Amino acid sequence: MAGHSHSANIAIRKGAQDKKRGKLFGKLSRAIIVAARHGGGDPTSNLALRYALDKARKSSMPKENIERAIKKGTGESGDEQYEDMVYEGYAPGGVAVLCDILTENRNRTAGEVREIFKIHGGNLGSSGCVAYLFTRKGVFLVPADQVEEDRLFEIVLEAGGDDVQKVGESFEITCDPSLFQQINEALEAAKIPTDVAEIQRVPSNTVDVDVETGKVVLEFIEALEDQDDVQTVTTNVNLPDELLS
């Protein structure tokens, strides 16, 4: 799948999931609640909350839902107690999988995630078994028809970004997580839109799979993403072009 990045795979896969708006908004609300609980309700001083709010707004989450989630996080309403965890393991084809979880019931979620791994031919591993294969990066996807590459490269370079690459119909920008907001503000100041703007785990190397294995891996990923407590699913799969069209 030459020419396609891991984050491009993520963006494509997310299209189907985002249609399930109620489930999506529930996941986004949990992320906002936890961020507000840990760092307060002011996004100017709480970077995690700022990321969560940006993601919610890009997904067209209603303003009242966002405000309600912040209030729950700061203790003004509700008493949900969410715990964040990471499950690691392998999908068919030796593809590494990381699941970020927010749950009110660790035992229930563990059982459900374990069952998904089992049904789809995966193997749930111990903590750290695949995390070392990934590095956290700030990732942005900019529609290629919205800006000239030279101009974008100059803006990103001046703001401290690592790289700009053409990926399909988008430019992919990567940066150190500490510079994420700096890059984001530079893009906003230049009025450059983004389809994706988030901190992701980026694989050091990818695993190529054939079409049949790729279909199985995609079904596995979709099953994990459909589980209510799973916030994000990250893999190092390199899907064939046939599955990206």
Summary of the structure (lengths in Angstrom):
residues: 245
radius of gyration: 18.0
end to end distance: 11.6
largest distance: 50.8
contacts: 777
relative contact order: 0.19
helix: 49%
strand: 24%
